Amino acid sequence: MKGKILLILLLCACNLVFSQIKDSINIEIGKTEYWWGGISALGYQTPYTINSEMEIDLYGDNKGNQAQPLLLSSKGRYIWCEGPIKYRISNGILTVISGNDKIQFGTAGTNLRSAYEFVSKNYFPSNGKIPDELLFTHPQYNTWIELMYDQNEDDILKYAESIIARGYPPGVIMIDDNWQEDYGTWEFSAKRFKDPKAMIEKLHGMGFKVMMWVCPFVSADSQVFRKLAADGLLLLDGDGTQEILWANTKNKAAVIRWWNGASACLDLSNPKAKNWFYERLDHLMDAYGVDGFKFDAGDAQFYTGELRSFKESIPNDHTQYFAEIGLRYPLNEYRASWKMAGMPLAQRLRDKGHNWEDLQKLIPDQMSQSVMGYAYTCPDMIGGGEYQSFLNTATIDEELIVRSAQVHALMPMMQFSVAPWRVLSESNENICKDMAKLHLQFGSQFLELAKKASLTGEPIVKPMELAFPGNGYETIKDQFVLGNSIVVAPVTKKGVRSRKVVLPKGKWMSDEGETYRGGRTIEISVPLERLPFFKLIK
């Protein structure tokens, strides 16, 4: 009885009380124990320790990025739940509660790797497939920073032609938001595209595959909106129906606020709505030669209002419904995701600012993706994805863009958006170009590791502690491991020209051909043009 009273008091003190509690646990954190998981956008805050004071609620909130109802410990302990959890660390106690599902808590082995191997096999096994190979083997190019909301045929072709003319390898080109007539009207705008089919044929001829930006929203009061509302394919607000004279339908579609305004939203819990979306996407592929899609929005917080859907669902379910659309298209990208680890979806980190603080988050956030089971990952756009930062070239930090390109180069995917040749000096642009070529050189290795991940669940890139557990590497956030044999140590601080690198036991060869004995920390020179990495040779 005392235990139950203590738990209730603790939950109240933690401000973690559901309207109903399905399950709850309290875990005493060990003095030398570290925890990861939950939200990739907060990876830079991990690992959590006995001294951490934090609180996170995954219900209806993915923090703009991938989320997973998973926590893992450096001592082999794990927590999993099929539904969203709330968790808090205070006074050395990890409290986890669930309002809908049973919490799975146990121990698998003695370290982070053994715990990860257990949960990935039992809770989110890979399905043997990977996203389109070109996403890994070649750089990606996104039109957002250069064109913003003025996506148009002439400037898209100029961007692609400049990529080739400047000596960058072609790869995937993503045509971003506002190419379409309207949200939900997935046809090329006749005002901005004279002949989209011919444009895509030209892009193919240059060596690019073409992705189009799409979202689950539908512009209100449009012709498509009225048709979808009448057919019952949109999410409804709490009233469900309306009695308005001359209304085209009794279905009262919900209007959801998002970053581009106020729109209706497809009810993807309804198979008919999914089929309608598939038909529109397939039409773009068949009629114009589109190769795949960048699936944006779908964040759980957009579904937290009083909504009615075809299938009874919580907000996180709607994020998952949207992510499931991408399984039909190997050339895909997602920024928001829920419980889709192990699936062949390319997962990008949320937009980062053009500043050093956000650059320093790239590696730990990417490592958080890996620990949560998302293997096919991309660390945002090089230099940052917030377009306001690039409107005034006088405020652009060239060193930041160069170091950002270096962080990307040996990640599973690298994505350009701002044109390096527009904002950088010739020497700095050449460094970015070298990084693109370095990624190309490692393409077959990325692909090999991606295929391995599709069979075993093992991430392509790993935090040091996951690759080499039990060596005191838990708090290393500025280097990572590619596969199990390459330690990558980019520079993420302005003006730094030397850095320390932790090398595990063994014999290592650097990118400059020097050999080092491992099991120790070394200090190396890192001029602006250098991305340090070390291959295990013995």
Secondary structure, DSSP 8 states (H G I E B T S, - for coil): -HHHHHHHHHHHHTT---SS-SEEEEEE--TT--EEEEEGGGGGG-SB-TT--EEEE-TT--TTSEEEEEEEETTSEEEEESS-EEEEEETTEEEEEESSS-EEEEE-SSSHHHHHHHHHHHTS---S--S-THHHHS-EEESHHHHTT---HHHHHHHHHHHHHTT----EEEE-TT-EEETTEEEE-TTT-S-HHHHHHHHHHHT-EEEEEE-SEEETTSHHHHHHHHTT-B-EEEEEE---TT-S-SEEE--EEETTEEEEEB-TTSHHHHHHHHHHHHHHHHHH---EEEE----GGGG-SSEE-SS---HHHHHHHHHHHGGG-SSEEESSEES-TTSS--EE-----SSHHHHHHHHHHHHHHHHTT--SEE-SSTT-S-GGGGSSGGG--HHHHHHHHHHHHTSS--EE-S-HHHHS-HHHHHHHHHHHHHHHHTHHHHHHHHHHHHHH---SEE-HHHHSTTSS-TT--S-EEETTTEEE----STT--EEEEEE-SSEEEETTS-EEE-SEEEEEE--TT---EEEE--
